[in-house]
């Protein structure tokens, strides 16, 4: 089932901390995983985190099928080490339509998480998996690209409007 993607600033779930996923996976968590896979594919996204569909749990889906890699979910993912070299690339987000900008992130990271069977998964990457995983893990920590963008390529005026409204509240 395709799930609605939560959009900032209208949905506070995007800023909440998330709870770890426990194993074995419940029927509800298996359904959420399948629905997130359907949703990220339908949205033509390269990644999706559970907060983006209204759930405050540590679940991300990485979808780099267009790059020849299999789509995979990752539970309780976290960055355990970062390389020293950083790279700045343009990022966008399904929860921030129309917002794009340069985000500087470590090029190489070591990620730890769990697969659908609850087995520990550890990998190091310095390509697209690294980039997407960092972005999606940020979502599970309530961090959005608008917290990281130094230079906008699109949508800066919208972010300024949101910040101005927030100051007025």
N, C-alpha and C positions, 0 to 999 in steps of 0.2 A: 504494500500500500504506500502511495506517495504521501509523505507528511508535509504539512505547511512549514516553511522555513521562517523562523522568527527574525524579525527585522529590528535593528537598533534605530532609534532609541526607544521604540514602543514596547519592547519586551525586556523586563528586568532580569529574566533568567540568564541572559547573556553575560551578566556581571556577577552572578552567584558562584560560590565555590561548589565543587562537585563532590559526590560521594564515590568511594571505590565500588567496583563491581565485585560481587562475591560469586564463588563457584561451588558446585556446578551451576551453570547458567539457568535461570528460571525460564519458564515459557515466555513470560513477559519480556525478558531481556533478549531471548532469541528472536522474538517477533520484532522488537525494536531494532535489532541488528539487521534483520532482513529488510525492514521498512527503510532504514537509513541507507542501505545499499541501493534499493530502488530509487530513493529520493535523490541521492547524489548523482546517479546515472541520468535520471530524468532532467535534473537541473544542469547537466553537463559540467559538473564540478569536479575538481581534482581531490577534494577532501571535504569531510563533514564531521562535526563534533556533536555529541548528544545535546548540549545546551542550545544548539541552533535549531533543534526540533522540539525544544521545550522540556528536555529532561536533564536534570542536574546529576549526571553520572559520568564517570570517567570512561567514555567509549568514543573512539574516533574511527573513521573509515578513510582509508587512503585509496584513491582511484586514479591510478596512472596507467590505465589500460591503453590509452592512446600512445603511451610511451613504451608499450610492449610489456608492461609489468602487470601481474595479476592484482585485482582489487583485493584488499584485505582489511578486516576489522582488527583493532588493537584495543585491549582493555587495560585500564590502569597504567597507561603509558606515561613515561616521564623521561626527561633528558637527564642522563647520569653523568655525561661529560661533554665538554664543548672544545672544539679546536680553537686555536688562537686566531686563525685567519677568518676575517669576516667578509661577507659579500653583500652588496646592496643590490636588490632587485625590486622591480615593481610587483606589488601584490594587490589583489582585490579580495572580496569576501562575499559569499552568498548572503550573509546577513547585513551587508552594507552595500546594497546595489548602487552603482554609480560612483563609488569611492575607490580611487586608486592612488597609490603613491609608493615611494621608495622606502623599503624597510631593510635595515641592516641586521643580518643574522649571522651566527657562526656558519661557515661553509660546511664544516664537518661536525657531526654530533654522534654520540652513542646513545641509543634509545633502549629502554627496558620496558617491557609490558607483558601481557599475557595473550595467548591465542584463545580461540573458542573453547578449547578443551581445558583451559586454565594453566596450560604449560607456559613456563617462563620463556619469553622471546627476547633476545638481545641482538641488536645489530648496529653497525656503524656505517654511516653513509655520508657522502659529500656531494650528492646530487639532488635530484628532485624529491626523493623520498625524505631526505633530511629536511628540506625546505617545507614540504607539506606537513610533515610530522610536527615540526616546531610550531607552525601556524595553528594546527588543530589542537595540540597540547596546550597552547596559549588559551584557546577557547575553554578548555576544561579548568583553567585557572582564572577565568573571568577577564582575560586580557584580549583586547581587540586591536586590529591593525591601526586604528586611529590613535592608540596609545603609543605607537611605535613609529608612525610615519613622520619623517623630517621634512620631506618635500612631496607635495601632492602633484599628481599629474591630472587628476580629475576629482571634483567634488569637494574641494577645500571650503567653498562658500557654504555648503550644506553643513559641514562639521562646525564651522564658525557659528552658524545659526543655532545648532543644537547646544553648543557651549554657552551662547548668549542666553538662550531660554533657561538653561540649567542654573545660571547665575541669578536669574530673575525669580526662581522658585523659592 
